[in-house]
Amino acid sequence: MTIVKTSSKCQIVIPKEIREKFNIKPKGKVLIKAAKDHVEIVPLPDSPIEMLTGMFKDYPRSLADELLRERREDDKEDEKNNL
């Protein structure tokens, strides 16, 4: 654990070993969010697409398949109501 001081403008320097570990580059972006009792700094990838890649990998079914299944069920319900 490393302790850093804030500057007169409340800026901090992220220590080199942490920048290297999380691949934080100069002019790169990080997300800073307030948690209950602490602040979190999350490095963001250069490409937003990269950040979203794999987000739904653990979802049990394809979202497109799920939408098609729901449409088929709606069609069946419509057919029942039209009889």
C-alpha positions in Angstrom: 0.0 0.0 0.0 1.3 3.4 -0.9 0.3 6.7 0.7 0.4 9.8 -1.5 -0.1 13.5 -0.7 -2.6 15.8 -2.5 -1.1 18.9 -4.1 -2.3 22.4 -3.4 -4.9 21.8 -6.1 -6.0 18.4 -4.5 -4.3 16.5 -7.3 -2.6 13.1 -6.7 0.1 11.2 -8.6 -0.6 7.5 -9.1 2.5 5.6 -8.2 4.5 4.0 -11.1 4.0 0.4 -9.9 0.2 0.9 -9.9 0.2 2.7 -13.3 2.2 -0.2 -14.8 0.1 -2.9 -13.2 -3.2 -1.4 -14.5 -1.7 -0.1 -17.8 -2.6 3.6 -17.0 -0.9 5.7 -19.7 -0.3 9.5 -19.8 -3.5 11.3 -21.0 -5.4 8.0 -20.4 -8.8 8.1 -18.8 -9.8 6.7 -15.4 -13.2 6.6 -13.7 -13.3 8.0 -10.2 -16.3 6.9 -8.2 -17.3 7.4 -4.6 -18.0 4.2 -2.6 -19.5 4.2 0.9 -16.4 5.1 2.7 -13.7 5.3 0.1 -12.9 6.5 -3.5 -12.3 4.0 -6.3 -10.1 4.7 -9.4 -10.9 2.4 -12.3 -8.7 2.6 -15.5 -10.8 2.9 -18.7 -9.6 1.3 -22.0 -8.8 3.6 -24.9 -11.7 2.1 -26.8 -15.2 2.1 -25.2 -16.0 -1.0 -27.4 -13.2 -2.9 -25.7 -14.7 -2.0 -22.3 -18.1 -3.6 -23.4 -16.6 -6.7 -25.0 -17.8 -9.8 -23.1 -20.2 -7.9 -20.9 -23.0 -10.5 -21.5 -20.8 -13.6 -21.9 -22.3 -15.1 -18.8 -25.9 -14.5 -19.9 -27.4 -18.0 -20.4 -28.9 -17.3 -23.8 -28.3 -15.1 -26.8 -30.2 -11.9 -26.5 -31.3 -12.2 -30.1 -32.6 -15.7 -29.5 -34.5 -14.5 -26.4 -36.1 -11.7 -28.4 -37.2 -14.1 -31.1 -38.6 -16.5 -28.5 -40.7 -13.7 -27.0 -42.0 -12.7 -30.4 -43.1 -16.2 -31.2 -44.9 -16.4 -27.8 -46.6 -13.0 -28.6 -47.6 -14.3 -32.1 -49.1 -17.5 -30.5 -51.0 -15.3 -28.0 -52.3 -13.1 -30.8 -53.5 -16.2 -32.7 -55.4 -17.4 -29.7 -57.1 -14.1 -29.2 -58.1 -13.8 -32.9 -60.0 -17.2 -32.8 
